Structures are given as C-alpha cells and as structure tokens.
Amino acid sequence: MTNIDKFSFFFAFYGLILGLAVTELLGGFAGMVRAKALKQLELQTALLAILIFVLIVATWVDAFNMMQGTSLNLEDLWSPILLATLYFVAAAVVFPREAEQFDHLRTYFAGRKKFIIGLLFAAEVADNIASLDFMTTTYREEPTWFWAYLLPYNIAILGCFAALLLVQSRRANIGLLAALIALFVIPYWHQGAVDRFFINLFS
C-alpha cells in the first residue's frame, strides 16, 4: 500500500469521526430551530458551538496538510483519533437534547462548561505533545519564528483554555471564547499568511 493509499484510508476514517462531530453540533442547533427556540439561544452557547466548529475544521485542514506521510499504526494515529473523539464528545454536549432546557441555556452552559472546555483543553495538550518534534525542529532551524510566533501562539491558546476553566462570569466566558475563535480563525483564514508575516518581519 502506497503512502497516498494509506493517507486516503486514514483520512476517510478521520473525516468520518469529524463529520459525526459536526453532525452532532448542527443537529443540536437544528433542534432549537425545530422547537422555534432560536430567541433563547444564549451567546455563550453560540460562541462555544462556533469555537468547536472552527476547531474541527482547523483539525481537518491540519490533517490534510501535515499527515500525508502517515503510517497506519497507533504511534502516528493516536493524536488525531484522540482529538477527533474529544471534539465529537464536546460537540454532542453543547446543546441540550430536551426542548424544555432551551429556556435555561445559561444554566445548562454553566453546568457543562468545565466538562466541555476540559475536553477541548485536553485535545490541545495532546496536539502539542504530538507536535513536539515539529516544535523542536522549528526551534533549531527557525528560532526567530519559534520565539516570535509559534511559542507565544500556542501559549495564548492554552492560556485561554485554562482561564475558561477557572472564570465564572458570563462576560469573561464570552471574551475568552471570542478570543479563542479569533486565535484559530486568523491563521487558518488564509493558511500560511500569518506565518509568512512573522517570518518576513523578523528575517
């Protein structure tokens, strides 16, 4: 089996899990639409749903761009499969199943925020562990880019997730969720643009 065949086989399975996660997320939102409860959609819940959707898309993009030479073994696949699984579970919990709970989304969000953010934080930690070789290589070969962008960027993401686990106020939740969405959307909007900007800035 060639590397392309292996990647296609892996990506089909990986895409399936991520696709199911998106289905859970959109299905929860569709449930609110069916119940005519969109007026009750709480901003915290909406931002959390957007964040998870963006994370799923970013993970899918990363897998396509960075795992072309992957091998079909657990050493190579544990990280992406774990990430996809964590995102699936998080996506499944964002919206309540019972229509009666749509009127109490703030309470629902407060009761499940730490569980969902904990899953997303764990996924980010796993992703960083799996990327240690890439980080080490970048530190050796492109130290300016590593210190100016790569390290601060990853610290900012982990810091926002950690802060979300600790804060209690609605305003803080909204601010941190919005910040995380921006942190993932900006680099992936036109992938490579931010990297090139920092490389050109400090070269």
C-alpha positions as a printed Julia matrix, in Angstrom:
203×3 Matrix{Float64}:
   0.0    0.0    0.0
   1.48   3.37  -1.04
   1.65   6.41   1.24
  -1.19   8.01  -0.75
  -3.36   4.93  -0.26
  -2.55   4.85   3.46
  -3.38   8.53   3.83
  -6.66   8.14   1.93
  -7.61   5.2    4.13
  -6.78   7.13   7.31
  -8.39  10.37   6.13
 -11.66   8.63   5.27
 -11.9    7.26   8.81
 -10.72  10.52  10.38
 -13.11  12.57   8.28
 -15.95  10.28   9.35
 -15.35  10.98  13.06
 -15.02  14.72  12.47
 -18.1   14.63  10.26
 -20.07  12.94  13.02
 -18.91  15.66  15.41
 -20.18  18.34  13.04
 -23.45  16.4   12.7
 -23.88  16.4   16.48
 -23.19  20.13  16.63
 -25.51  21.07  13.77
 -28.11  18.59  14.97
 -28.25  20.32  18.33
 -28.69  23.69  16.65
 -31.33  22.24  14.33
 -33.2   21.0   17.4
 -33.51  24.58  18.58
 -34.74  25.61  15.14
 -37.37  22.83  15.15
 -38.5   23.88  18.61
 -38.71  27.52  17.47
 -36.35  28.4   20.31
 -33.73  30.47  18.48
 -34.68  33.5   20.58
 -33.45  31.56  23.6
 -30.03  30.88  22.05
 -27.54  32.13  24.63
 -24.41  33.95  23.42
 -22.1   31.73  25.47
 -23.59  28.6   23.91
 -23.45  30.11  20.42
 -19.78  31.07  20.79
 -18.9   27.65  22.2
 -20.6   25.96  19.25
 -18.72  28.22  16.8
 -15.42  27.51  18.57
 -15.88  23.75  18.34
 -16.9   24.01  14.69
 -13.76  26.07  13.93
 -11.58  23.59  15.85
 -12.99  20.69  13.84
 -12.34  22.48  10.56
  -8.81  23.5   11.63
  -8.04  19.94  12.69
  -9.28  18.61   9.37
  -7.09  21.13   7.5
  -4.05  20.23   9.61
  -4.55  16.53   8.97
  -4.76  17.07   5.21
  -1.68  19.31   5.13
   0.58  17.58   7.64
  -0.25  13.86   7.65
   0.28  12.91   4.02
   3.1   10.55   5.01
   1.29   8.99   7.95
   1.58   5.29   8.71
  -1.28   3.08   9.79
  -0.13   2.49  13.36
  -1.12   3.79  16.77
   2.14   5.71  17.19
   1.17   8.01  14.32
  -2.61   7.93  14.71
  -3.23   8.23  18.46
  -3.21  12.03  18.43
  -5.6   12.75  15.54
  -8.0   10.0   16.6
  -7.97  11.25  20.19
  -8.59  14.83  19.03
 -11.49  13.77  16.81
 -13.01  11.72  19.64
 -12.72  14.57  22.15
 -14.27  17.01  19.68
 -17.11  14.58  18.99
 -17.99  14.25  22.67
 -17.71  18.01  23.22
 -19.92  18.72  20.19
 -22.53  16.24  21.43
 -22.91  18.07  24.76
 -23.04  21.72  23.6
 -26.81  21.79  23.03
 -29.34  20.1   25.31
 -31.35  17.18  23.98
 -34.58  18.1   25.74
 -36.53  21.04  24.29
 -37.56  22.05  27.79
 -33.96  23.03  28.53
 -33.79  25.57  25.7
 -35.33  28.15  28.04
 -32.49  27.62  30.52
 -29.38  27.66  28.33
 -27.38  29.78  30.77
 -27.87  27.17  33.48
 -27.18  24.35  31.02
 -23.98  26.06  29.85
 -22.79  26.7   33.4
 -23.36  23.09  34.36
 -21.39  21.66  31.45
 -18.8   24.32  30.68
 -15.93  22.75  32.64
 -16.55  19.33  31.1
 -16.6   20.66  27.53
 -13.69  23.07  27.95
 -11.77  20.32  29.74
 -12.17  18.12  26.66
 -11.0   20.94  24.36
  -8.06  21.72  26.65
  -7.08  18.04  26.71
  -7.26  17.95  22.9
  -4.98  20.98  22.66
  -2.48  19.44  25.09
  -2.49  16.18  23.12
  -1.94  18.12  19.91
   1.04  19.93  21.43
   2.54  16.67  22.68
   2.17  15.15  19.22
   3.81  18.25  17.71
   6.9   18.19  19.92
   9.16  17.01  17.08
   7.88  19.82  14.85
   8.35  22.36  17.65
  11.89  21.13  18.35
  12.83  21.23  14.68
  11.43  24.75  14.34
  13.34  25.87  17.44
  16.61  24.61  15.94
  16.11  25.72  12.35
  13.94  28.84  12.66
  14.42  30.19  16.2
  13.14  33.67  15.37
   9.82  32.36  14.12
   9.63  29.96  17.06
  10.06  32.7   19.69
   8.16  35.44  17.86
   5.1   33.47  16.81
   4.91  29.71  17.3
   5.55  29.53  21.06
   3.5   32.64  22.03
   0.64  31.48  19.82
   0.41  28.07  21.49
   0.79  29.57  24.96
  -2.03  32.02  24.21
  -4.35  29.18  23.19
  -3.54  27.04  26.23
  -3.81  30.12  28.47
  -7.27  30.98  27.17
  -8.5   27.41  27.66
  -7.06  27.3   31.18
  -8.64  30.65  32.02
 -12.01  29.43  30.73
 -11.85  26.53  33.16
 -11.41  28.98  36.03
 -13.56  32.04  35.29
 -17.16  32.22  36.41
 -18.61  35.4   34.95
 -20.6   35.46  31.73
 -18.58  38.41  30.41
 -15.28  36.58  30.94
 -16.64  33.45  29.25
 -17.75  35.46  26.23
 -14.45  37.33  25.99
 -12.32  34.19  26.2
 -14.47  32.23  23.77
 -14.3   35.1   21.28
 -10.52  35.31  21.74
 -10.12  31.57  21.06
 -12.26  31.78  17.94
 -10.04  34.62  16.67
  -6.86  32.7   17.54
  -7.95  29.8   15.35
  -9.73  31.68  12.57
  -6.98  34.23  11.8
  -4.16  31.75  10.99
  -6.46  29.38   9.12
  -8.38  32.01   7.15
  -5.57  32.14   4.62
  -3.21  29.47   5.89
   0.4   30.48   5.9
  -0.27  34.22   5.78
   0.43  34.79   9.48
   3.49  32.54   9.36
   4.89  34.42   6.37
   4.18  37.76   8.03
   6.26  36.9   11.08
   9.0   35.28   9.04
   9.27  38.38   6.85
   9.01  40.69   9.85
  11.95  39.15  11.7
  14.06  37.91   8.8
